[in-house]
Amino acid sequence: MMPQNNNTYTFRKLTRADYPLIEIWLSQPHIGGWWGKAAAEIALMEEDIDNGPTDMRIVALDGHPFAFVQDYPAHHWPAPHFADLPADARAMDTFLGDPAFLGKGHARAYLRQRATDLMGTGTRAVAIDPDPTNTRAIVTYTAAGFDPVEERDCGDGDRVLVMLFRRQMARPAPPALLSSC
């Protein structure tokens, strides 16, 4: 399942029926340490699923769900690391759940597509904020077109690397890095 330039990923709304899939995905070893325990993450999803500000999506290719992505107003919750972003900025979080899709470029491709779609609706900035030690994510986000800005304190004592998507910056990663995307 190597992504081609003509692949179009679908982003359907998360439903409660997806919670068992989310639980399976969050138990995968490649996600360990970057997201919380499944029960805690699903509880957070439950808070927003009906009327919250977070737009939660299941990412699929050819009808096969394989990842989760969400975006939300960057200024909705206290997030000092996003303080300088435009008022309409969106922040993204994601994980690729199905291990069969790892290392094939799908994450960079669906993130580029989703961020481009958000900017197409008039959003002036799309941000993502990985842990600075999560090099796999940083390589993937860079390949998707996110530009590292700087490490910042996110308000809870943790540091994050703020990265901004710029449509003109969406570019392929160097071949040596693609195997980790």
N, C-alpha and C positions, 0 to 999 in steps of 0.2 A: 504494500500500500504506500508506495512512494508518492508524495504529493507532486502534482504537476501544476503549472501556472493556471490551468483551467479548472482546478478543483474548486468547488464551492462548498463551503461548510454551512450547515444549517445550525441555527441557534434558537431552539425552541424553549419556551418558558419552563422553568422548573415546576414540577408538581409534587404533591406529597407522595404520589406513587413512585417517584424517583428516589425517595429516601433510602430504600434498601440498596440501590445501585451506588448511591453516594457512600453509604456505609462500607460496601465492598471496596470501592475505590480508595477511601481514606485508610483502609487497612493494608494497602499495598506498600511494600518496603521502600519504593522510590519516593513516596510521599512523606514517610516518617520524619518527624522533626520539623517539618515546615508548616504543617497544619495541625490543629488540635485533634483530640480524640473525636471519633465519629459522633458520639452522643452530644458532645458540646457544640460541634459545628452544625449538626442538624437542628439543635435547639435555637441557634442563632438564625438559621434559615427560616425556621418556623415563625420567628418574630416578624420577619419581613415578607413572608410569602404572599399574604393577602393584600396588604396595603402599605408595606414599608417602602422606603426610598431605594432599596437595592433591587436592581434588575438582574435576576439570577437565571442563567441559561444552561441547558445541556447542549454540548457541541456534538454534532454527528457528521459523519461522512458516509454517503451512500446509504443512509438510514441506520447506520451503526453508531450508537452513542459511545463516546470515548473520553470526553472531558467535561469539565465544569468551568464556566467563566461568569463572573459577576461584575457589574459596574454600579457606581453610586455617586451622588454629588460629593465631590471632594471636601466640601465645607459643611456637610450635614452634621458630622460628629467632630468633636475636638480633635484636630489633626494638625499640630503646629508645623509639621514638615510640609504641608500643602498650603500654608498661609499665603504664600506669594503667587499662587495660581489664580487665573481668572475666575470670576464668580460662577461661571457655568462649567467649570472643569469637572471631568468625571475621573474617578479612580477605579482601577481594575484589580481584580484578584483572580487567580486561575489555578487549576491543576489538571494535568492530563492523567486520567484515572486508569485507562486500559493499558496495561504494560505492552500489549502487542503493537501499540502505536508509538512507543518510545523510540527515539533515535532515528526517526524517519522524516523529520522536518515538519510534522503536523502542527506542533505547538506554535512555531514561529509563523506558520501560514495562517492558522485560524486567529491568532492574536492580531496579525496585520489586518486581516479582513474585518475583524470586529472593531478595532480601533479606527480603521478607515470609515466603516459604517457610522460610528459615533460622530466622527468629525464631519461626515456628510450631512448630519442632522443640524449642524451649526455649532456644535461644541468646539470651543477654541483650544482646549487642552485635554489630553488624556494622559493620566499619570499611572505609574505602577511603582510599587515600593518594596522590592525584595530585601531580604536579609542580606547584608553585604558579604556574608560568607557563602551564600547560595550561588556558587559560580555557574552551575548548570542553568539556573533560571536567568541569571544576568546575561549569559551568552545567548540564550534563546530570545530574551527580550530585545537585546541589541540587534540580533538577526531579523526580528520582527519590525524593527524601525524605531525602537525606543532609545533615546539618547540619555546616557547617564548625566545627571546634573551634579549631585553631590550627596555625600552621606549626611544625614540629619537625625536628630533626636525626634522620635515620633510621639513623645509626651508620656510614655510609660517607662522610660529608662532605656528602652531598646533603641538601637540605631537601625536605620533603613537607608537604602540607596534610592533616592528619588530619581526616577527616569521619566522622560516625557516623550510621547509619540509625536513625530513630525512626519506627515505623509511623504514629503520629499526625501526623508531619511530612510524610508523602508528600503532595505537593500539586503542582498544575500550575505550571509556570514562567510568568512574565508573557509575554504574547503576543509581545512584541518579542524575547524570548530564544529562543522555541521554534524559530525557523528554524535555530538552530545546534545543536539537540539531535539 
